[in-house]
Amino acid sequence: FQAPSIEAAATLLLDVSDRIPFRAVRCSSAKLWRNFEKKTRTSHTMKGVLKEARWFYAQLKPSITSQAGWGSWGKTNWEQQCQRCRGSTEGKALIRQLESE
């Protein structure tokens, strides 16, 4: 069982991932992405959802992230914020930031 705020964050992350074409990711294995979806849906904490968000970001090809304007500093800063995040409001904001980039 996921708390509503954690479920909302997980749903947002999966929505973002669904909008990324397979040609924009490092590996397009259906098994890999089903596993990501399962882990995201079964995360019981915001920390768990953000761990999957960081994994997802790492799957994006550099050409995609550089087009979004995320240099290495931006990525590092975002990852550090994900690791320090404790609340659901902050966690959803971090996923929205990933979505907007």
Backbone as CSV, one residue per row, in Angstrom:
resi,resn,N_x,N_y,N_z,CA_x,CA_y,CA_z,C_x,C_y,C_z
1,PHE,0.835,-1.195,0.000,0.000,0.000,0.000,0.872,1.248,0.000
2,GLN,0.574,2.181,-0.900,1.289,3.457,-0.955,0.404,4.550,-0.379
3,ALA,1.013,5.466,0.366,0.292,6.650,0.813,-0.100,7.453,-0.426
4,PRO,-1.226,8.188,-0.380,-1.680,8.931,-1.563,-0.625,9.862,-2.162
5,SER,0.140,10.559,-1.337,1.137,11.482,-1.869,2.287,10.742,-2.549
6,ILE,2.653,9.587,-2.024,3.713,8.782,-2.638,3.196,8.166,-3.933
7,GLU,1.959,7.722,-3.909,1.350,7.169,-5.120,1.276,8.235,-6.222
8,ALA,0.939,9.460,-5.848,0.868,10.553,-6.828,2.243,10.828,-7.430
9,ALA,3.280,10.812,-6.612,4.639,11.033,-7.109,5.060,9.891,-8.034
10,ALA,4.752,8.664,-7.660,5.094,7.506,-8.492,4.355,7.578,-9.828
11,THR,3.089,7.958,-9.793,2.298,8.083,-11.017,2.865,9.167,-11.919
12,LEU,3.268,10.283,-11.322,3.874,11.372,-12.102,5.167,10.902,-12.763
13,LEU,6.008,10.206,-12.026,7.259,9.705,-12.582,6.991,8.745,-13.739
14,LEU,6.038,7.857,-13.575,5.723,6.917,-14.650,5.147,7.640,-15.862
15,ASP,4.372,8.689,-15.613,3.835,9.493,-16.712,4.970,10.155,-17.494
16,VAL,5.928,10.709,-16.782,7.087,11.336,-17.426,7.838,10.287,-18.256
17,SER,8.070,9.132,-17.667,8.837,8.096,-18.382,8.091,7.599,-19.618
18,ASP,6.766,7.562,-19.559,5.982,7.111,-20.708,6.069,8.067,-21.893
19,ARG,6.385,9.320,-21.637,6.451,10.312,-22.709,7.827,10.381,-23.383
20,ILE,8.791,9.640,-22.865,10.133,9.640,-23.442,10.220,8.506,-24.471
21,PRO,10.567,8.819,-25.710,10.684,7.748,-26.716,11.884,6.839,-26.423
22,PHE,11.763,5.583,-26.814,12.838,4.622,-26.563,14.158,5.058,-27.199
23,ARG,14.114,5.803,-28.285,15.361,6.239,-28.930,16.117,7.252,-28.069
24,ALA,15.465,7.772,-27.021,16.090,8.773,-26.151,16.719,8.165,-24.901
25,VAL,16.623,6.842,-24.761,17.175,6.189,-23.574,18.303,5.240,-23.947
26,ARG,19.134,4.957,-22.968,20.311,4.110,-23.199,19.936,2.668,-23.537
27,CYS,18.916,2.156,-22.886,18.502,0.763,-23.103,16.988,0.716,-23.264
28,SER,16.530,0.076,-24.328,15.090,0.034,-24.586,14.478,-1.331,-24.265
29,SER,15.175,-2.139,-23.509,14.680,-3.461,-23.147,13.341,-3.362,-22.407
30,ALA,12.329,-4.028,-22.950,11.007,-4.007,-22.316,11.078,-4.562,-20.895
31,LYS,11.885,-5.581,-20.687,12.026,-6.176,-19.350,12.580,-5.155,-18.359
32,LEU,13.577,-4.408,-18.774,14.182,-3.385,-17.927,13.142,-2.342,-17.516
33,TRP,12.342,-1.894,-18.479,11.356,-0.851,-18.202,10.162,-1.378,-17.404
34,ARG,9.798,-2.641,-17.603,8.746,-3.243,-16.748,9.224,-3.313,-15.304
35,ASN,10.500,-3.639,-15.113,11.073,-3.703,-13.774,11.064,-2.310,-13.124
36,PHE,11.419,-1.284,-13.901,11.363,0.098,-13.410,9.942,0.455,-12.982
37,GLU,8.978,0.113,-13.817,7.581,0.421,-13.489,7.146,-0.305,-12.211
38,LYS,7.510,-1.572,-12.095,7.144,-2.349,-10.904,7.763,-1.745,-9.649
39,LYS,9.058,-1.427,-9.709,9.732,-0.842,-8.547,9.113,0.501,-8.173
40,THR,8.779,1.297,-9.181,8.189,2.601,-8.917,6.813,2.443,-8.279
41,ARG,5.991,1.572,-8.835,4.627,1.368,-8.309,4.616,0.769,-6.902
42,THR,5.648,0.004,-6.567,5.658,-0.653,-5.260,6.504,0.075,-4.221
43,SER,7.036,1.244,-4.584,7.806,2.031,-3.608,6.864,2.515,-2.517
44,HIS,7.277,2.324,-1.276,6.435,2.718,-0.142,6.886,4.019,0.494
45,THR,7.981,4.571,-0.014,8.506,5.813,0.540,8.855,6.775,-0.597
46,MET,8.895,8.057,-0.263,9.316,9.042,-1.264,10.767,8.796,-1.648
47,LYS,11.570,8.357,-0.685,12.973,8.043,-0.970,13.060,6.962,-2.054
48,GLY,12.191,5.967,-1.979,12.172,4.899,-2.977,11.761,5.401,-4.355
49,VAL,10.753,6.262,-4.402,10.305,6.825,-5.678,11.424,7.674,-6.285
50,LEU,12.080,8.467,-5.460,13.160,9.322,-5.971,14.382,8.508,-6.397
51,LYS,14.587,7.372,-5.771,15.661,6.475,-6.223,15.367,6.032,-7.654
52,GLU,14.118,5.708,-7.928,13.730,5.318,-9.281,13.813,6.508,-10.239
53,ALA,13.515,7.705,-9.755,13.636,8.914,-10.585,15.098,9.127,-10.985
54,ARG,16.020,8.919,-10.046,17.444,9.061,-10.358,17.886,8.005,-11.365
55,TRP,17.388,6.781,-11.197,17.705,5.718,-12.149,17.188,6.108,-13.536
56,PHE,15.948,6.595,-13.588,15.356,7.002,-14.855,16.203,8.085,-15.521
57,TYR,16.594,9.087,-14.755,17.406,10.164,-15.320,18.715,9.624,-15.892
58,ALA,19.294,8.652,-15.212,20.558,8.059,-15.688,20.368,7.298,-16.998
59,GLN,19.131,6.889,-17.294,18.866,6.169,-18.535,18.759,7.084,-19.741
60,LEU,18.553,8.377,-19.517,18.418,9.317,-20.623,19.768,9.522,-21.305
61,LYS,19.739,9.531,-22.606,20.973,9.759,-23.361,21.472,11.179,-23.127
62,PRO,22.793,11.370,-23.102,23.344,12.703,-22.881,22.818,13.756,-23.854
63,SER,22.535,13.356,-25.075,22.021,14.326,-26.042,20.675,14.896,-25.601
64,ILE,19.889,14.123,-24.898,18.581,14.573,-24.409,18.767,15.527,-23.233
65,THR,19.604,15.154,-22.295,19.781,15.995,-21.108,20.499,17.289,-21.432
66,SER,21.399,17.264,-22.418,22.085,18.503,-22.773,21.140,19.457,-23.496
67,GLN,20.190,18.924,-24.269,19.183,19.758,-24.927,18.285,20.433,-23.896
68,ALA,18.088,19.758,-22.787,17.226,20.297,-21.738,17.940,21.373,-20.927
69,GLY,19.231,21.537,-21.142,19.980,22.561,-20.429,20.503,22.121,-19.073
70,TRP,20.467,20.815,-18.810,20.988,20.313,-17.544,22.463,19.992,-17.752
71,GLY,23.327,20.869,-17.309,24.746,20.555,-17.329,25.055,19.600,-16.196
72,SER,26.301,19.252,-16.038,26.671,18.321,-14.968,26.356,18.908,-13.589
73,TRP,26.481,20.232,-13.437,26.165,20.837,-12.147,24.678,20.680,-11.835
74,GLY,23.820,20.934,-12.813,22.377,20.826,-12.594,21.968,19.416,-12.233
75,LYS,22.538,18.441,-12.926,22.229,17.037,-12.644,22.696,16.670,-11.240
76,THR,23.908,17.048,-10.906,24.456,16.731,-9.585,23.626,17.383,-8.487
77,ASN,23.261,18.633,-8.683,22.448,19.352,-7.709,21.094,18.672,-7.530
78,TRP,20.447,18.297,-8.637,19.146,17.631,-8.582,19.260,16.285,-7.855
79,GLU,20.290,15.518,-8.171,20.488,14.220,-7.520,20.707,14.389,-6.019
80,GLN,21.479,15.399,-5.625,21.717,15.643,-4.197,20.418,16.029,-3.490
81,GLN,19.600,16.837,-4.143,18.314,17.204,-3.556,17.427,15.973,-3.396
82,CYS,17.464,15.076,-4.374,16.688,13.832,-4.280,17.147,13.003,-3.079
83,GLN,18.443,12.926,-2.874,18.980,12.123,-1.775,18.646,12.727,-0.412
84,ARG,18.550,14.054,-0.346,18.254,14.728,0.924,16.759,14.858,1.198
85,CYS,15.938,14.665,0.185,14.494,14.890,0.293,13.864,14.014,1.374
86,ARG,12.994,14.608,2.138,12.297,13.867,3.190,10.771,13.938,3.050
87,GLY,10.283,14.961,2.373,8.835,15.137,2.314,8.246,14.881,0.943
88,SER,6.964,14.573,0.931,6.304,14.256,-0.331,6.137,15.486,-1.212
89,THR,5.906,16.652,-0.630,5.752,17.865,-1.427,7.055,18.175,-2.160
90,GLU,8.156,18.097,-1.456,9.467,18.334,-2.062,9.777,17.265,-3.110
91,GLY,9.431,16.035,-2.815,9.690,14.937,-3.753,8.935,15.115,-5.053
92,LYS,7.654,15.473,-4.957,6.868,15.709,-6.177,7.436,16.888,-6.960
93,ALA,7.906,17.912,-6.254,8.502,19.069,-6.930,9.754,18.655,-7.701
94,LEU,10.548,17.753,-7.135,11.744,17.284,-7.826,11.389,16.489,-9.085
95,ILE,10.333,15.705,-9.016,9.902,14.968,-10.193,9.338,15.929,-11.230
96,ARG,8.616,16.944,-10.784,8.111,17.954,-11.721,9.268,18.705,-12.388
97,GLN,10.328,18.926,-11.629,11.514,19.585,-12.200,12.095,18.705,-13.302
98,LEU,12.163,17.419,-13.053,12.638,16.476,-14.070,11.714,16.537,-15.295
99,GLU,10.429,16.608,-15.043,9.445,16.674,-16.134,9.631,17.950,-16.964
100,SER,9.855,19.061,-16.288,9.929,20.346,-16.996,11.217,20.487,-17.790
101,GLU,12.247,19.781,-17.391,13.527,19.861,-18.106,13.462,18.969,-19.312
